[in-house]
Amino acid sequence: MKPIVIHRRGLLRAAGAAAGLATLTACDKLGQAVGLREGFRGMDLGGADYGRDFNLLDTHGQRRTLADFRGKVVMLYFGFTQCPDVCPTALTRAVQVKNLLGADGARFQVIFVTVDPERDQPDLLDEYMAAFDASFIALRPTPEELKKTAADFKIFYRKVPTGSSYTMDHSAQSYLFDPQGRLRVMLRHEQTAQDYAHDAKLLLTEPPG
């Protein structure tokens, strides 16, 4: 990765434009995109013995766990605000997924865990989330909490010096939890918004159990 210099206004404009584009381009084949009763397009993690929960502070000092989001499909993603392209792409896609889900988008919750708590202060995380969708929630672990949570979810992250500053290498997969709070699906960064929406729809419509 190249050294990153954050330009907040430019970032917010870009993210806002991306979110607006996602709204305008909500798939005209929505029913086909998210209504197919087939297997998951991501990796089925049903019965996985890891990634069972998190316990981290949000940007308002409230401790959050999966129990706070029962009844919703949770998409969990690890990243950082100065990420040049992977994280903005992931969050823009998440906006598209929410739009593809239509009315069910209200039951789709994005959780962003920063891997750079040193620089990602609460106000910056709030601004970053709002640039994509006001419903997206950011969590800011301590370095010790981050180490444990990343291990719990098999997430890789590493600080990489870049001159007088640094950037972060990190895993780019997303996890989906069902409305009962169980880890069910892992989706790759290369997959489409339609793939994500398809799997989220399956989790939202399957019988509880």
Backbone bond lengths (Angstrom), bond angles and torsions (degrees), N, CA, C in turn:
res aa  C-N    CA-C-N  psi(-1)  N-CA   C-N-CA  omega(-1)  CA-C   N-CA-C  phi
1 M - - - 1.453 - - 1.526 110.03 -
2 K 1.347 117.61 148.27 1.438 122.35 176.76 1.523 109.30 -83.22
3 P 1.352 118.07 158.20 1.452 120.19 174.12 1.521 110.17 -56.66
4 I 1.340 116.30 141.63 1.458 120.42 -175.56 1.518 110.07 -109.52
5 V 1.311 116.05 132.12 1.457 121.52 170.18 1.510 106.59 -117.68
6 I 1.324 116.17 119.41 1.467 118.84 -175.12 1.520 109.45 -83.11
7 H 1.307 116.86 132.61 1.455 124.33 173.24 1.518 106.52 -118.90
8 R 1.314 115.99 97.71 1.448 119.92 -167.17 1.517 113.13 -59.09
9 R 1.340 116.31 -48.37 1.451 118.11 -176.46 1.517 111.81 -63.00
10 G 1.322 115.61 -41.55 1.456 119.17 178.04 1.510 111.60 -63.41
11 L 1.328 115.83 -40.71 1.465 119.92 179.03 1.508 110.77 -63.36
12 L 1.318 116.61 -44.32 1.463 119.66 -178.65 1.521 111.18 -65.29
13 R 1.337 116.16 -40.02 1.467 118.54 177.90 1.518 110.59 -63.13
14 A 1.334 116.11 -44.20 1.463 119.93 -178.51 1.515 111.30 -64.33
15 A 1.330 115.86 -45.29 1.460 118.96 -179.27 1.520 110.89 -66.55
16 G 1.341 116.43 -40.01 1.462 119.21 178.45 1.511 111.64 -63.46
17 A 1.316 116.17 -40.21 1.464 119.75 177.81 1.514 111.08 -64.29
18 A 1.330 116.01 -40.60 1.463 119.74 179.27 1.513 110.80 -63.54
19 A 1.336 116.12 -41.52 1.462 119.55 179.15 1.522 110.55 -65.01
20 G 1.354 115.64 -40.21 1.451 118.40 177.98 1.514 111.68 -64.40
21 L 1.327 116.45 -40.28 1.462 120.71 178.31 1.515 110.17 -62.51
22 A 1.340 116.69 -39.81 1.461 119.54 179.51 1.519 110.18 -60.98
23 T 1.350 116.08 -39.02 1.462 119.13 179.61 1.522 110.76 -66.07
24 L 1.325 116.10 -42.39 1.451 120.23 -176.88 1.522 112.31 -69.91
25 T 1.330 116.59 -28.96 1.453 119.14 -174.85 1.521 112.77 -104.75
26 A 1.344 117.59 21.18 1.468 120.26 176.58 1.519 108.35 -51.84
27 C 1.290 113.97 124.82 1.465 123.15 -165.83 1.521 113.04 -51.38
28 D 1.342 117.19 129.49 1.454 119.81 178.63 1.523 110.93 -76.39
29 K 1.315 116.70 -4.93 1.466 120.20 174.06 1.523 109.33 -113.12
30 L 1.342 114.46 43.40 1.459 120.02 -173.63 1.514 112.62 -55.43
31 G 1.302 116.96 -46.29 1.457 119.49 -178.03 1.510 111.94 -59.30
32 Q 1.322 116.81 -41.02 1.456 120.26 178.51 1.519 111.08 -70.12
33 A 1.343 116.37 -35.58 1.462 119.77 -175.02 1.513 112.42 -69.23
34 V 1.350 117.78 -36.72 1.463 119.11 -173.58 1.517 113.19 -122.02
35 G 1.308 118.72 2.99 1.449 120.07 -174.99 1.511 115.44 -106.20
36 L 1.307 118.25 1.61 1.457 120.10 -176.83 1.517 111.12 -74.62
37 R 1.336 117.13 127.53 1.459 121.01 178.60 1.520 108.84 -87.54
38 E 1.306 115.19 82.49 1.443 121.19 178.47 1.518 107.16 -136.11
39 G 1.323 116.49 177.75 1.452 119.19 -179.83 1.516 112.16 -66.16
40 F 1.322 115.15 169.10 1.455 120.01 178.47 1.527 110.98 -61.25
41 R 1.310 115.28 144.60 1.458 120.61 174.64 1.527 111.32 -86.61
42 G 1.311 116.25 -20.14 1.452 120.90 171.13 1.522 109.66 -90.82
43 M 1.322 115.76 -173.25 1.467 120.74 179.58 1.527 109.86 -80.69
44 D 1.312 116.00 123.96 1.458 121.77 179.20 1.524 109.30 -71.78
45 L 1.354 116.32 118.26 1.458 121.64 -179.25 1.522 112.15 -110.97
46 G 1.317 117.10 18.19 1.459 119.86 178.43 1.517 110.71 -54.25
47 G 1.327 116.77 128.25 1.455 120.42 -179.00 1.516 114.20 85.20
48 A 1.334 118.22 6.05 1.466 120.75 179.56 1.523 110.28 -60.74
49 D 1.325 115.86 144.25 1.461 120.56 -179.01 1.531 111.61 -98.89
50 Y 1.320 117.56 22.57 1.466 121.44 176.68 1.520 108.10 -139.42
51 G 1.334 115.75 171.48 1.462 120.16 178.29 1.507 113.37 62.18
52 R 1.319 116.92 40.60 1.462 119.09 -174.69 1.523 113.53 -83.70
53 D 1.328 117.82 -23.36 1.465 119.86 -179.55 1.518 109.14 -171.22
54 F 1.321 115.39 169.07 1.451 122.53 169.63 1.525 107.35 -136.45
55 N 1.313 116.51 163.11 1.461 121.94 -179.92 1.522 106.85 -148.27
56 L 1.338 115.49 87.40 1.463 121.47 -170.06 1.523 110.57 -136.23
57 L 1.323 116.44 157.08 1.458 121.83 177.95 1.520 111.03 -82.72
58 D 1.350 115.13 139.51 1.456 119.01 171.60 1.528 108.87 -86.56
59 T 1.308 117.35 -173.30 1.464 120.87 -174.19 1.520 113.14 -74.36
60 H 1.329 116.91 -7.35 1.466 121.41 178.09 1.520 112.15 -107.51
61 G 1.319 115.69 11.93 1.451 120.01 177.22 1.510 114.80 80.99
62 Q 1.339 117.49 10.94 1.467 121.67 178.53 1.520 109.78 -92.61
63 R 1.324 116.36 130.66 1.463 120.07 179.54 1.521 109.12 -77.90
64 R 1.333 115.86 131.94 1.460 121.89 -174.39 1.523 110.83 -119.38
65 T 1.331 115.29 140.96 1.457 122.73 172.14 1.523 107.66 -135.08
66 L 1.321 116.84 172.99 1.471 119.96 179.30 1.520 112.22 -61.84
67 A 1.324 117.41 -27.08 1.464 120.12 -179.47 1.524 112.02 -60.44
68 D 1.342 117.63 -24.81 1.466 120.87 179.48 1.521 112.56 -67.90
69 F 1.316 117.58 -16.01 1.466 121.12 -171.79 1.531 112.42 -119.45
70 R 1.330 117.19 21.45 1.467 120.44 178.04 1.527 109.66 -58.04
71 G 1.321 115.58 140.17 1.458 121.44 -176.54 1.510 113.28 93.21
72 K 1.332 117.11 -6.44 1.461 121.62 179.00 1.523 109.97 -121.23
73 V 1.319 115.53 154.87 1.459 120.69 165.74 1.521 107.00 -84.58
74 V 1.314 116.43 126.15 1.462 121.95 179.62 1.529 109.40 -102.59
75 M 1.325 115.96 129.81 1.457 121.31 170.07 1.523 107.64 -104.07
76 L 1.321 116.92 117.47 1.460 122.64 -178.33 1.519 109.40 -104.56
77 Y 1.331 115.60 129.04 1.465 120.91 -177.97 1.524 108.79 -139.20
78 F 1.329 116.72 138.96 1.457 123.32 177.94 1.528 109.13 -106.63
79 G 1.335 117.08 129.07 1.456 120.26 -179.44 1.518 111.28 -165.54
80 F 1.336 116.92 -161.36 1.465 120.82 178.65 1.512 109.43 -155.11
81 T 1.321 116.55 154.43 1.466 120.22 -169.13 1.518 113.76 -70.08
82 Q 1.334 118.07 -25.49 1.455 119.91 -179.32 1.530 112.57 -91.01
83 C 1.295 116.80 9.21 1.462 122.38 175.68 1.529 108.98 -60.02
84 P 1.328 118.92 128.14 1.462 120.35 -172.43 1.519 115.83 -73.99
85 D 1.335 118.33 -33.28 1.462 118.02 -174.68 1.523 114.01 -147.84
86 V 1.330 118.88 -39.56 1.464 120.24 -174.02 1.526 111.41 -63.74
87 C 1.328 116.97 -48.42 1.470 119.54 -178.26 1.533 112.76 -67.36
88 P 1.347 119.40 -46.13 1.468 117.68 175.51 1.523 112.93 -59.05
89 T 1.332 116.86 -36.19 1.466 119.75 177.35 1.518 110.79 -64.77
90 A 1.337 117.15 -44.02 1.457 121.13 -179.81 1.522 111.82 -62.28
91 L 1.325 116.59 -41.28 1.466 119.62 -177.73 1.524 111.90 -76.10
92 T 1.327 116.88 -35.44 1.472 119.25 174.04 1.523 110.22 -62.58
93 R 1.335 116.95 -41.39 1.461 120.46 176.28 1.524 110.64 -62.53
94 A 1.326 117.42 -38.46 1.470 119.94 178.78 1.524 111.35 -62.25
95 V 1.338 117.29 -36.77 1.467 120.52 174.63 1.528 109.96 -62.48
96 Q 1.319 116.86 -42.81 1.460 120.73 178.19 1.527 111.29 -62.73
97 V 1.333 116.58 -40.18 1.465 120.58 178.33 1.520 109.91 -60.68
98 K 1.318 116.45 -47.28 1.471 119.93 179.56 1.522 110.97 -58.28
99 N 1.321 117.01 -40.89 1.462 120.66 178.48 1.531 111.47 -67.53
100 L 1.325 117.41 -40.80 1.461 121.09 179.13 1.524 111.96 -62.74
101 L 1.320 116.95 -29.59 1.464 120.50 -179.57 1.517 112.82 -76.12
102 G 1.312 118.12 -10.10 1.451 120.87 178.04 1.514 111.96 61.49
103 A 1.335 116.95 -129.98 1.466 120.84 -179.24 1.523 111.84 -60.84
104 D 1.326 116.64 -29.57 1.469 120.12 178.94 1.531 112.32 -72.12
105 G 1.324 117.46 -8.77 1.458 120.02 177.59 1.517 112.62 -60.76
106 A 1.334 117.02 -24.95 1.464 120.51 177.43 1.517 111.81 -67.32
107 R 1.327 116.53 -16.39 1.466 121.23 179.49 1.533 111.54 -107.41
108 F 1.313 116.25 22.36 1.462 123.01 177.81 1.518 107.69 -116.75
109 Q 1.337 117.28 111.77 1.456 121.81 -175.11 1.522 111.38 -113.05
110 V 1.319 115.91 121.20 1.468 121.52 177.22 1.521 109.11 -93.16
111 I 1.337 115.38 128.89 1.465 122.66 176.08 1.527 107.82 -118.77
112 F 1.324 116.34 122.67 1.466 123.42 -178.74 1.519 107.93 -110.15
113 V 1.333 117.60 118.63 1.469 122.36 177.85 1.524 108.26 -104.18
114 T 1.323 117.06 119.37 1.459 118.70 -179.35 1.522 111.37 -74.66
115 V 1.317 115.42 137.33 1.467 121.59 172.79 1.530 110.40 -97.69
116 D 1.342 116.07 8.41 1.467 121.78 -179.09 1.530 109.74 -133.13
117 P 1.346 117.43 59.08 1.463 119.34 -176.92 1.520 113.57 -62.86
118 E 1.320 117.12 -20.40 1.465 120.51 178.89 1.521 111.39 -60.54
119 R 1.332 117.06 -43.38 1.467 120.61 -178.79 1.523 112.42 -100.70
120 D 1.311 117.60 -27.14 1.466 120.30 -176.09 1.522 110.62 -83.37
121 Q 1.333 114.46 80.44 1.454 121.01 178.00 1.534 109.74 -73.92
122 P 1.330 118.02 160.02 1.469 120.75 -174.94 1.524 114.67 -53.62
123 D 1.346 117.41 -43.60 1.461 118.34 -177.74 1.521 112.07 -65.80
124 L 1.329 116.61 -36.63 1.459 120.23 178.00 1.528 110.67 -68.10
125 L 1.323 117.24 -41.46 1.465 120.25 177.69 1.522 111.23 -63.23
126 D 1.330 117.63 -40.79 1.467 120.65 177.71 1.525 110.89 -61.42
127 E 1.319 115.94 -44.28 1.466 120.65 179.77 1.525 110.73 -63.93
128 Y 1.304 116.01 -40.86 1.465 121.44 -179.20 1.525 110.91 -65.25
129 M 1.327 117.71 -45.69 1.462 120.56 178.65 1.526 110.80 -63.09
130 A 1.315 116.40 -44.15 1.467 120.34 -177.79 1.523 111.76 -62.76
131 A 1.330 117.04 -26.82 1.465 120.18 178.68 1.521 111.63 -65.32
132 F 1.318 116.93 -21.96 1.469 121.41 179.98 1.524 111.14 -104.42
133 D 1.329 117.54 -57.83 1.462 121.21 179.80 1.524 108.21 -159.95
134 A 1.317 116.05 131.83 1.464 120.42 -175.77 1.518 112.82 -63.97
135 S 1.335 117.58 -19.51 1.466 119.96 -178.84 1.526 112.88 -84.19
136 F 1.329 118.07 -13.22 1.459 120.76 -178.54 1.530 109.36 -70.31
137 I 1.314 117.03 139.63 1.462 122.64 -176.00 1.520 109.64 -115.56
138 A 1.332 116.03 134.70 1.463 121.57 176.17 1.525 109.59 -106.38
139 L 1.328 115.67 140.55 1.461 122.69 175.63 1.526 108.42 -116.58
140 R 1.334 115.48 139.91 1.466 120.92 -175.76 1.530 109.24 -124.49
141 P 1.317 117.57 93.42 1.464 120.72 -179.75 1.524 111.59 -75.05
142 T 1.323 115.90 158.80 1.460 119.94 165.84 1.525 107.37 -71.08
143 P 1.329 118.37 164.31 1.473 119.02 176.88 1.520 112.57 -54.97
144 E 1.326 117.30 -38.13 1.462 120.17 179.55 1.521 111.10 -68.95
145 E 1.337 116.71 -42.03 1.468 120.41 178.09 1.522 110.86 -64.90
146 L 1.327 115.93 -39.12 1.460 119.70 179.37 1.517 110.82 -61.88
147 K 1.315 116.50 -44.77 1.462 120.34 179.56 1.523 110.97 -58.17
148 K 1.328 116.98 -44.81 1.468 120.91 -179.26 1.526 111.21 -69.00
149 T 1.336 116.90 -46.69 1.465 120.28 -176.80 1.518 111.09 -65.05
150 A 1.331 117.23 -42.32 1.466 120.31 177.89 1.524 110.49 -60.33
151 A 1.324 117.42 -41.77 1.466 120.43 177.57 1.522 110.85 -64.56
152 D 1.333 116.58 -40.63 1.465 120.88 179.75 1.527 111.97 -60.95
153 F 1.332 116.81 -31.43 1.465 121.46 -176.98 1.526 112.99 -107.70
154 K 1.324 116.30 11.16 1.465 121.29 178.30 1.534 111.68 56.52
155 I 1.320 115.48 44.31 1.460 122.82 179.56 1.526 109.47 -102.98
156 F 1.318 115.54 132.20 1.459 122.19 175.33 1.524 109.40 -96.28
157 Y 1.330 117.19 136.56 1.462 120.53 170.38 1.524 108.39 -148.97
158 R 1.325 115.63 151.94 1.454 120.06 -176.28 1.520 109.99 -158.45
159 K 1.323 116.50 133.86 1.459 121.33 175.20 1.527 108.71 -78.31
160 V 1.331 115.55 132.43 1.467 121.50 -178.67 1.529 108.71 -121.72
161 P 1.328 118.43 112.75 1.469 120.16 179.19 1.525 111.57 -60.27
162 T 1.325 115.27 140.33 1.472 121.33 176.61 1.526 107.84 -138.40
163 G 1.325 116.81 87.43 1.453 120.19 -176.63 1.512 110.34 67.59
164 S 1.329 116.05 -123.04 1.464 120.72 -179.45 1.524 112.15 -87.86
165 S 1.317 118.05 -0.44 1.462 121.77 -177.99 1.521 109.09 -126.66
166 Y 1.316 116.13 -154.78 1.462 120.80 178.42 1.519 109.69 -158.62
167 T 1.314 116.02 162.43 1.450 122.28 169.87 1.523 107.32 -127.38
168 M 1.314 116.69 -177.74 1.455 121.00 -177.67 1.526 109.88 -126.44
169 D 1.323 116.36 129.28 1.460 121.40 164.42 1.518 107.52 -90.26
170 H 1.331 117.05 140.81 1.466 118.65 -179.10 1.520 110.79 -159.58
171 S 1.307 115.53 159.03 1.465 121.42 174.91 1.519 109.57 -63.43
172 A 1.330 116.13 150.30 1.459 119.77 -174.59 1.527 113.39 -119.25
173 Q 1.328 118.84 7.14 1.460 119.47 179.30 1.529 111.64 -74.18
174 S 1.314 115.52 159.75 1.466 122.28 174.56 1.522 108.79 -117.52
175 Y 1.327 115.40 145.65 1.458 121.53 176.88 1.523 109.89 -110.74
176 L 1.331 116.18 141.85 1.457 121.81 173.13 1.519 109.33 -113.09
177 F 1.330 115.38 132.49 1.459 122.96 174.21 1.524 108.60 -110.17
178 D 1.319 116.68 142.22 1.461 119.90 179.86 1.532 110.28 -77.95
179 P 1.350 117.67 172.36 1.472 119.71 -177.52 1.521 114.56 -62.66
180 Q 1.330 118.16 -12.92 1.465 121.44 174.95 1.528 112.07 -90.85
181 G 1.330 117.15 1.91 1.458 121.30 177.06 1.511 114.99 84.15
182 R 1.338 117.70 21.84 1.461 121.57 -179.43 1.520 110.90 -102.79
183 L 1.337 116.04 136.46 1.465 120.81 175.91 1.521 109.03 -65.91
184 R 1.357 116.59 125.38 1.454 120.06 -174.23 1.523 114.84 -125.94
185 V 1.337 117.78 -34.66 1.467 120.19 -170.43 1.526 110.09 -142.24
186 M 1.339 115.69 141.55 1.455 121.70 168.23 1.527 107.66 -116.23
187 L 1.328 116.17 128.15 1.456 121.82 179.37 1.524 109.77 -115.35
188 R 1.324 115.49 137.74 1.449 121.00 -179.35 1.530 111.01 -78.66
189 H 1.324 114.68 157.13 1.461 119.53 179.53 1.528 111.00 -63.71
190 E 1.323 117.44 -29.67 1.466 121.07 -176.43 1.524 112.93 -75.35
191 Q 1.315 118.71 -11.59 1.466 120.14 -176.95 1.519 111.44 -78.07
192 T 1.329 115.70 161.82 1.459 122.01 -172.40 1.524 112.14 -88.84
193 A 1.329 114.61 165.82 1.465 120.08 174.40 1.525 110.52 -60.33
194 Q 1.339 116.54 -34.60 1.470 119.50 178.31 1.523 111.27 -64.17
195 D 1.345 116.98 -38.49 1.465 120.08 176.81 1.523 110.80 -63.15
196 Y 1.316 116.43 -46.54 1.462 121.01 179.72 1.532 110.52 -61.38
197 A 1.336 116.20 -46.47 1.460 120.34 -177.99 1.523 111.21 -65.14
198 H 1.317 116.61 -38.02 1.462 120.90 178.02 1.527 110.50 -57.91
199 D 1.329 117.01 -48.78 1.456 120.56 -177.34 1.524 111.56 -70.68
200 A 1.332 117.24 -37.67 1.465 119.78 176.31 1.522 110.69 -62.75
201 K 1.329 116.71 -39.99 1.468 121.09 179.42 1.522 110.84 -63.85
202 L 1.322 117.40 -41.68 1.459 120.04 177.69 1.524 110.91 -59.91
203 L 1.318 116.83 -42.09 1.467 119.87 -179.81 1.525 111.66 -68.40
204 L 1.330 116.78 -34.62 1.461 120.02 -179.29 1.525 112.75 -73.53
205 T 1.321 116.86 -25.24 1.461 119.63 -173.63 1.520 114.14 -106.56
206 E 1.343 118.19 -7.74 1.455 118.67 -179.82 1.535 110.09 -74.34
207 P 1.316 118.45 150.68 1.464 121.38 179.02 1.534 110.31 -63.48
208 P 1.333 118.83 141.62 1.466 120.56 176.74 1.534 109.45 -61.17
209 G 1.326 115.56 148.78 1.447 118.40 177.92 1.500 112.42 168.36
